[in-house]
């Protein structure tokens, strides 16, 4: 039986959700005026998270500083984000989607995949039921979505990105030459800017050019792994299933954009220690240990660098993780001003085996583990911000609040799955 997959994507989600709320309150519709969702324009880290179509006509782009957007469009209405509202709207639209499909995968807060395979007896016309889902969300919740229909997740996702808003599009295998191949290579899912530049340099400008170039040629240009995957995508091939259950975490990370440049090791290490605290706590909560740690930072010229190191044995002890983070920072950073810094724990395992070193103090390590357990217990009961290390008092609050929001979201997801 041929697969049938829908991709449902909220149009300008954060702005649409805020607009729908304001319309109910009798306020102007943000979707009809130059507007955006963003932070305080006076803060350097404030960026445009979502924009209206009228704002787009002024050249406002997602991800740019709000201050720059205001220079392009002085009348731009900038509204702060409301995560609680976004969660409510996300749950509401996903409940409608789930009522139509045997299996639904949440791709992000504003996107889902629906596996409609085998539903032809209930819904004989896929396009008609896609319109029904789209219109029900619009009429009941006050915001619009696009629905893409295909025989796999890739084609459905590509279809939903065609003309917006409030549309239904199909991209079946027979339609690939007409609808997919004329698109520029940058429109292909998971193809980044660096790959785009390499392809353009080779005269490959469209997705069709990629498909016709052959897998061997794309591997030569992009490398073995990327060339294989992108050749398949260019030909509309994707075997990935719609996963109704949340995938197991492959890593844990935290990063922070700072309001003032980081220029000393003391500043950077205080922030990294706060991040280690909350990230390691998340990992321990899931019963995991990490075998690799990485430090990432971004300089004022927006260049991002990363440095990583493997542990001799997997660990979940915060002090051991931070000791490696400290070494990595000294090795890779020479105190040039930073606007962002973060760390990540990867290569996860549940293995408890550990090779005891002759130079290791088992009693000291046991004390560290008990301290971590005590900290974790306090955070679970009273929140992440209720206990921080003295050396991180000035920076830990922001990281802890951000981490708490993520942890609370994870807990909510798990509770919803249990219902």
Secondary structure, DSSP 8 states (H G I E B T S, - for coil): ----EEEEEETTHHHHHHHHHHHHTT---GGGSSEEEE--TTSTT-BEEEE-HHHHTTT--TTSBHHHHHHH-TT-EEE---HHHHHHHHHHHHHHHHTT-SEEEEEETTEEEEE-TT-TTT-S-HHHHHHHHHHHHHHHHS--EEEEEESSHHHHHHHHTSS-SS-EEEE-GGGIIIIITTSBGGGSTT--HHHHHHHHHTT--BHHHHHHH-HHHHHHHH-HHHHHHHHHHHTT-------SS----S-EEEEEEEEEEE-SHHHHHHHHHHHHHHHHHHHHHTT-EEEEEEEEEEETT--EEEEEEEEEEEE--HHHHHHHHHHHHHHH-----EEEEEEEEEEEE--------TT--HHHHHHHHHHHHHHHHHHHHH-GGG---GGGTTTHHHHHHHHHHHHHHHHHHHHHHH-
